[in-house]
Amino acid sequence: MAGEGISRVVDCVFCNIVKGFAPATVVLQDDEFVAFEDLFPKAATHVLVVPRAHHADLDAWVAAAEPGAGDRMLAFVGRVARELGVSGRYRLISNVGGDAGQIIFHQHWHVLAGELRAF
């Protein structure tokens, strides 16, 4: 976003990762999405996929999304799964709102594979 300075860096941890201001183990990225390992994995494979643009949750992302964004996101998730070697055997989860378990309010999808750990 134009005009963002260092003072903006602390506002959203996922925005900071997307912009390279915060460290993350990036698995895959393109012009629209970034996938990186979850710091507190809940499965043997646990990667987060975030849109580069900040949207608080799935509802906000869908409301602002351009036509075809959902298809591009799903194609990106498929690429992530292939990169991780879990294609055809993973879960894709998005929590919407605090009551549903969302903790960081930047839309993200959890890509999980293998045995789940306690949440």
Protein Blocks (a to p, Z undefined) as FASTA:
>chain_A
ZZiafklmmmpmklmmmnopagcddfbdcfkbccdddfbdcbfbdcddddfbdcfblmlm
mmmpcghklmmmmmmmmmmmmmnopghiacddddedjknopabdcdcddddedjdddZZ
